Amino acid sequence: MVRKGRVGNIASVQPRTCNRRARRPFVGFGPPLRAETISVGTELLLGQIVDTNSTYLAGRLAAAGVDCLHMTTVGDNLERVTAALRRGLDRSDLLMLTGGLGPTEDDLTREAIAAVLGESPAVDPALEEELRSWFGRRGLTMPVRNLKQAWLIPSARSLRNPHGTAPGWDVRRDGRRIVAMPGVPREMIPMWEDHVEPTLFADTVLRSRTLKLLGIGESAAEEVLGDLVRSTAPTVATYAKSDGVHIRLTDKDPDLGRLTRRLAAMERTIRERLGDHIWGADGDTLAAVIDAALRRRGWRVVTGEALTSGELARTLAEDEVGSYAGGVVRPGRDADDLDAALTILAADVRVLVPHPGADTVIVEVRTPDRRETLKVRFHSAAEGRRRAVLGALDLLRRSL
């Protein structure tokens, strides 16, 4: 029996039991072009919890070469969740909802999806059995309200959730895809990685390569790349990061050999244009690159710092640079004073970050055969320290 009530202007449905899985086969779907996240939960709007789910999903999509164009947060209100879904379906190919899949009255994600698509949810016997087994294994009787977690609509298939009681929904209709997942990250992340992400590019190989730069800003790097940023195979995108500028190359193709050749050709072109601004790729760290260069020469490095108050030393020590022999912090000293203080430490290379002027510091690297300097400008002390550390590391890399 179906009992209908009213929630705002949208009918809510108490489903009857029937087997929906045999009613409509699951149909494949091509790779999404535009994606967006919808985070459901009033606690998000109250600032009681932080939405890490959208950040995680956006990062996974970016790595896969999918554009996440919108992020929406909406409270536990059926009309507003429904409105967010309608907007999303008008502008995106893939909607990823997190939250609102619990058993209580304010968990309304299923109801909203059903209302937007004009489909009636019904209890799926297999899902109901799984739920009852989940409670039974823990010596519990399943509350009646949890039965809504066994709902499905004709356009949906369930996504397994071994870490909780809320299965997800994977809905595909009219060239659009809606993926609804739990809001708890330890339940959402495995569901995404095991059951959703592998289906984004069926029969297609996806590869990404990230090149890392210093000594050039994001806009300047993009200007040097010119027409390459408009490439579609592979795509080329720039990002400002804490360790400089990243350039991400992403491509997909059923033929792995063809894909590999395209990526390699694009990387060669980028390296030709940007030269030694590129210091590493993918999982490389700047400290590890420097350490490798020092070891090749059998050199050790020490640091003398004023402005950076030991942050440069901490970076080298925490990244376990084996060629780092120690350092001194001497506030208010110039480069020669810092250099003199380092004579107590046996080293071949000295990196000096003296006390700055009002908005400028001259970083120095002294090796057995050369002296290199870099002028670093900044607007605040905090910015000066950050820029000086990066500048000193980059200057050291170039000097080696």
Secondary structure as GFF3:
##gff-version 3
##sequence-region A 1 400
A	DSSP	beta_strand	3	7	.	.	.	ID=ss1
A	DSSP	beta_strand	10	14	.	.	.	ID=ss2
A	DSSP	beta_strand	34	40	.	.	.	ID=ss3
A	DSSP	alpha_helix	42	45	.	.	.	ID=ss4
A	DSSP	alpha_helix	52	63	.	.	.	ID=ss5
A	DSSP	beta_strand	67	74	.	.	.	ID=ss6
A	DSSP	alpha_helix	78	91	.	.	.	ID=ss7
A	DSSP	beta_strand	94	98	.	.	.	ID=ss8
A	DSSP	alpha_helix	109	117	.	.	.	ID=ss9
A	DSSP	beta_strand	122	123	.	.	.	ID=ss10
A	DSSP	alpha_helix	125	136	.	.	.	ID=ss11
A	DSSP	three_ten_helix	144	150	.	.	.	ID=ss12
A	DSSP	beta_strand	151	152	.	.	.	ID=ss13
A	DSSP	beta_strand	156	159	.	.	.	ID=ss14
A	DSSP	beta_strand	168	173	.	.	.	ID=ss15
A	DSSP	beta_strand	176	181	.	.	.	ID=ss16
A	DSSP	alpha_helix	185	191	.	.	.	ID=ss17
A	DSSP	pi_helix	192	196	.	.	.	ID=ss18
A	DSSP	three_ten_helix	197	199	.	.	.	ID=ss19
A	DSSP	beta_strand	205	213	.	.	.	ID=ss20
A	DSSP	alpha_helix	218	225	.	.	.	ID=ss21
A	DSSP	three_ten_helix	226	230	.	.	.	ID=ss22
A	DSSP	beta_strand	235	241	.	.	.	ID=ss23
A	DSSP	beta_strand	244	253	.	.	.	ID=ss24
A	DSSP	alpha_helix	256	274	.	.	.	ID=ss25
A	DSSP	three_ten_helix	275	277	.	.	.	ID=ss26
A	DSSP	beta_strand	278	281	.	.	.	ID=ss27
A	DSSP	alpha_helix	286	297	.	.	.	ID=ss28
A	DSSP	beta_strand	301	305	.	.	.	ID=ss29
A	DSSP	alpha_helix	311	318	.	.	.	ID=ss30
A	DSSP	beta_strand	324	329	.	.	.	ID=ss31
A	DSSP	alpha_helix	335	341	.	.	.	ID=ss32
A	DSSP	three_ten_helix	342	344	.	.	.	ID=ss33
A	DSSP	beta_strand	349	353	.	.	.	ID=ss34
A	DSSP	beta_strand	360	367	.	.	.	ID=ss35
A	DSSP	beta_strand	370	377	.	.	.	ID=ss36
A	DSSP	alpha_helix	381	399	.	.	.	ID=ss37
###
